[in-house]
Amino acid sequence: MKYREDKYGNKLSVLGFGCMRFKKKMGRINMDDAERQVMTAFNKGVNYFDTAFIYPGSEAAIGEIFEKNNIRDKVYIATKLPSALMRSTEVLDKLFNEQLKRLRTDHIDFYLMHMMADIKIWERLRGIGIEKWIEDKKACGAIRQIGFSYHGNSDMFCKIIDAYDWDMCLIQYNYMDEHTQAGRKGLNHAHEKGIPVMIMEPLRGGRLVNNLPSEAKQIFAEYPVQHTPAQWAFRWLWNQPEISVVLSGMNSDEMVDDNIKTADETEIGELTDKDEEMLKNVVRAINAKMKVPCTGCGYCMPCPQRVNISGTFSAYNRRSANGRLAGLREYVRCSVDEYAPASACIGCGKCESHCPQAIEIRKHLKDAGKELETPVYKAARKVYRVLRKKK
C-alpha cells in the first residue's frame, strides 16, 4: 500500500475504506461480510476509514469491528457531523458523544462538517459557537483534525476553504467531475493552502463501471493500454499529487482486492496525454447517454411515498445507455416489494432539499415515469411481484 502524508505528518493510505455502502441482510449490515472486508483491507495496508452519523449502522459496525480485532489505535477514523441538525453546542455534544459511543472510542481522528454546500452553513455554525467547541475538543484530544465534506460549485468551495483554518476536506471528484462540483479548481486551491484533500465518489456511485454505454465500453476495449473501467478511474485520481486519500465504498471481496492492487501499482504522474484524451472521449460517450447525473448516494431517501429514487434514475440512465430491455429489467427490480414506481411521487420536494447534486428530482421522476412505466412494465411488475411472493 502506498501512503501520502497529511499536514501533520500522518501517513494515510492512498486508498480509504468508505463505509456507507456495506451490504445489508434483512435491512441490517451483514457483519460477517463487513468484518471480513474491513480486516482484509486493514491487513493489506488500508488505515483510513470513513463513515458518518447519518449512515445507518455504519459507525456502530466499524466500532464493533475495530474493538473486536483490537486495531482502533492502528487506524484513522473519519466521521461527520450532521450540520443541518446543529442548533446549539448542547446538541453538538449530544450527537458527538453518541458517535464516540457507537465507534467505541474516546477520540475522532478526522471530524467533518457534513455536506457543507454554502458558506452560509458555516456562518450559521459559527453563530452557535462551533469554533470554540472545536477548539475545546481539540484541546482535550477528542478531535484530532477538523474538516468538511462538500457538494457544490468550485467558487463556493474556495470561499469555505478560506473561511477557517481547516485541517482537511472531502470532495466529490472523478474524471467526470473534473470541472464540476469543487473540481480541479477547488482541488488546486486547497492544495496550495496546504490542506489535504480526500476524494469521494471516485466511480460516481458505480456509474463509471456499471451501465456504461456501449460506446464507452468500446473506447476502453480498443485502447492499447488495458485496465478495467474502475482501474482507469482510480489511476486517474492517484496520478495527481494533490490528492491525499481516495475513498471507495467497497462491499465485496473482489472489490477490496482489486482496489488494493490498483493502489499498489499506480504512480503519481504515470498517465500520458493519450491516456487523458482517451478518458475525455469516454466522458463524451457517457454524457451523450446520461439522462440524470445521479450518483446513487441515497441522501434523498427515504421517500415518503416509498419511491426508489436512485434506483429509478439508474434504470432510466440504463435504458438510455443499454436499451429498453435493460432499463425495463432494472426498473422492475427496483420498484417492487417495499418500493413504489416513480409515478407515486406527489412532488413534496423533500428529496431535493437533501440532494448533494442539486438534481431536479421531481422533474426527472416525472420524465422517468413517462418513459419507463409502459404497459409492458406494468405487466412485468405484476408478474415479478407474484413470483417474489411465491418464494
N, C-alpha and C positions, 0 to 999 in steps of 0.2 A: 504494500500500500504506500502511495506517495502522500506526503504531508506538506501543508503550507502554513506558515506562521501567522498568527494574528498580531495585533499591535502590542500585545503584552508578552510575546514570545511563546505562546502556547502552540504546540504542533497539532494542527487539526487535520484529520484525514480528508483528502480531497473529495471522497465520496461520503456523504452523510445519509443516515437512515431516516427517511421521512415516515413518521409513524401514524399518518392519517388513514392509510389505506390497508390496514391489517384486514385479512379475510375474516368473515364472520360466519358463525354457525348458529342457527336458531336465534338470530338477532344479537348474539354476543360474539366478542372477539374469540376466535379459535386459538386458545392459549398455547396448545401444543405446537401448532404451526408457527405462531408468532415467536415463541421462545426459541424454537429451532433456527428460524431465520435470523433473529437478532443475534443469537450466540454464534452462528456461522459467520455473520458479518464481523462481530467483535473479534473472534479468533483469527480472522484474516486481516485485521488491522483497522476496521472502522471504529472510530471513537466519538463520533458526533451524532447525536440522536435528537430529532426534532419532533415536538408534539405541541399541543395547545389545550387550554381549558375546555374549549368547545368541541374537541374531537371525542366523540362518545367512547368512553372506556379506555382511551389511549394512554393517558397519564398513569392510570392505575395499572394498566398492563405492563408498561415498561418499568414502573416502580417495583412491581412484583418480580419481574424477570431479573432486574439488576440486584435486588436484595437476595433472591434465591441463589443466584450464581456468584454473589459476593464481588461484584465488579463496579459498584457505584463510584468508587474513587479512581477508577481507571477509564471513565468515560466522561464526556461533556453532555449535559442535558440542556437543550434549548426548549423553552416553552413560552407561551404567550398569554398576555393579559387581555381579556375581552374588553377593549377600550370603550365600546358602546354601553357597557353596563356601569361604568365608573361615574359615581355621583358624589363620592366623598372618600377621604382616606380611610374611614372606618370600613367602607365596602371593600376598598383595596386590600386592607389587612385580612378581612374575612376570606376573600377569594384566594389571596396569596397563601394563607395558612392552609386552606383546603388543597391547594396544589402541592404544597410540601407534604401533606398527609398522603395524598394519592401517590406521589412519587417516592415516598418513604425516604426522605432526605431532609437535611437541615439547610440546604442551600441550592440555589439555581445558578448554573454556570452562565447561561445566556438568557436574559429575560427580555421579551419583546412586547412592545405595544402592538396589538394585533390589528391588522387591516387599517393602517393609517393612510387614508386616501386624500387627505386635505389638511393643510396647516391649521385649519380651524379646530380639528380634533385635538391636536397638540396644545393649542391655545386654551381649549376648554379644560384639558387635563392640568395644565399649568394653573388654571384658576382655582382648582380644588386642592392645590398644594402637592402635586406629584413630584416636583423637583426635590423638595425637602424629603418626601417619602423615599425617593430613590437614594438620596444621599445617606439617609439613616440606614436603609437596608444594605447599602454597600459598606458602610462603616462597621456594621456588625457581622458582615460576611454572608448574609442571607442571599444577597445577589452579588455575583462576581462581575458581570458585564451587562450593560443595558443597550437595547437596540429597538428596532421596529420592523414590522413586515409591511410591505407596500403594494398596493394596486392603484394605479393612476397614471397620469402622464409625466413626462420627464421634467417639465418645468416645476410642477408642484413637488416632485421628489427632491429636486435640488433645494427648494425652499425649506423643506423639512430637515434635510441634511444640515443646512446652515443654521437651523434654529436652536441646536443643542449640541453638546459635546458627546455625540454618540460613540459607542464602542464598536458597533457593528450594525448591519442592516440585512434584510432578506427581501429579494425582489423576484418577480416572475421574469425569466429571461431564457430565451432559446433562439434558434435560428429563424423562427417565425416571428418572434417578438423583438428582433434586433433594434427596430426603430419605433416600437410601440411600448406601452407601459413605461417603466423607468428608462428602459432602452440602453443603448450603448452610451448615450449622453449622460444618463444618470450613473451608470456603472463607472465611467471615467471620472465624473465629478467626485463620487465617494472615494475612489481610489486615490485621487490627487490630494484629498484631505486626510489620507491615511486610515480610512475607515474600511475594515474588511467587509466584503460583500458575499453573502451566501445566496444561493440560487434555488428557487423552487420552480416547479412546472418545467423541468428540462425537456420533457416529452409532451408538453401541453396536455396533461391528463391522459397520456397514452395516444393522443391523436396523431403524433408524429411516428407512430408504429402501427397502430390499428386503424383499419378503414382508410388507408392511403389510397388515393385514386390510382387507377392502373397506369396513368401517365407518369406519376411519381415513382411507382414501383419500377417502371421500365427504365427511368433515368438511373436509378440505383443499380439495376441489373446490368446495364450496358457500360457502366463506368469501369475503367481499367482497374482501379483500386477497390477491392471488395470488403465492405463491412456491412453489418445489418443496419437498418434504419436507426435503431436505438443506439448502436455503437457510434454512428456518424453524429447523432445529436449530442452525445456526451463528449466525443472527441472535439467537436466544435467549441464546447464550453471550456474544457480543460486545456485547450490550445491557448487560452487567454490568461495571462499572468495576473490580471486584475481581479480574478475570481478566486475566492478562498475555498469554499465548500459548495458542492453541488448535491442537493437533496434528491433522493429517489424514493418514491413510495413503494418500496419493494414488498411484495406479498406472495412470492413463490421462490422455491429453492433455486430454480433456473435463473430467475431474475437476479437474485443475490450473487450467484456465481458469475454470471455474465458481466454484471456491472463492476464487480471487483476486478475481474480480468481486464476489462477496458481501462479502469482507473490505473491499474499497474502498468499498462502498456503505453498510455498516452503521455506525450511530452509537450511542454509549452513550445509553441511556435512551429509545430510539425505540419500543420495544414498548409498546402500550397495555394497559389492563386487559382489554379484549376479546380482544386477541391472546393474552394469558396464559391466559385462560379457554378459548380455543379449543384451545390446546396441552394443557391439562388434560383436555379431552374426548378428545383423541387418545390420551393416556396411558390413560385408562379403556378405550377401544376396543382398544388393544393388549394391555393386561393381561387383558382378557376372553378373548383368544385365545392367550395365551402359555402354552406348556407348560413350557419350560425357559428360565431367564434367561441363556442363553449368549451371549457377545459375539463368539465366534469368534476369540479372541486366539491360540489354538493352544498355550498353555502346557502343556496336558495331553498334548500329543503329543511324541514318537511313542508309540503304544500298543504294548506287547509283542506283542499279538495282532493288530496291524495294523487295529484298528477305527478308522474315521474318526469320531472323537468329535464334533468340532464340526460336521462335515457331517451326521452323523446327527441332531443336535439341530436344525440348520437345517431339515432335511426334516421333522422331527417338528413343529416350530412352523409350518412352511409348510402341512402337512396340516391343522392346526387353523385356520389363518388363511385359507387359499385353497382348501381342498378336498382330497379324497383323491387325485385325479388329479395335482394339482400336487405334492403330497407324494411320491407314487409316483415321478414323473419325477425329482425331485431325489434321492431316496434311491437309485434305481437308479444314477444317475450317480456318486454319492459312495461307492458300495460295490462298485466293480468294479476291475479291474486290480490295483494293489498293495494295495488296501484290502479289509477284511473287514466283514461286516454286524455289527450290534450284538449279535446272538446269540453271536458269537465271544468276547465278554467273559467272562473267568474270575473276575472280581471281585478282582483283586490289589490294587486301590486306589492304584496308583502315580499315576494321573491326578489323583485327588482331593488328593493332597499338594501338587500344583502349581497347582491351580485358584484364581485370584485372586478368583473369585466365590463360593467355598466351596459349589459345587454338589454335590449328592449324585449324582455322575456314575453310579456303578454302578446305583443305583436307577432313575434316569431312562433309562439304556441298556436296562435290562430292560423297562421300560414301553414305550419306543420300539420295541423289537424285537417286542413282542407286537402293537402296532398297525400297524407298517409291514411286517413280514415275512409278508404274506399269500400264499396260493397264486399270486395274480396277480403279486405282486412277484417271487417265486422264478422264475416262468416268464419274466418280463420281464428279469430279471437274466441268465438263461442266454442269451436271445436277444441281449441287448446285448453280452455278452462274446464271442459268436461273431462278431457284426458288427465289433467292435473288432479282433479277430484278423485278419479279412479285410483291414482297412485297412493 
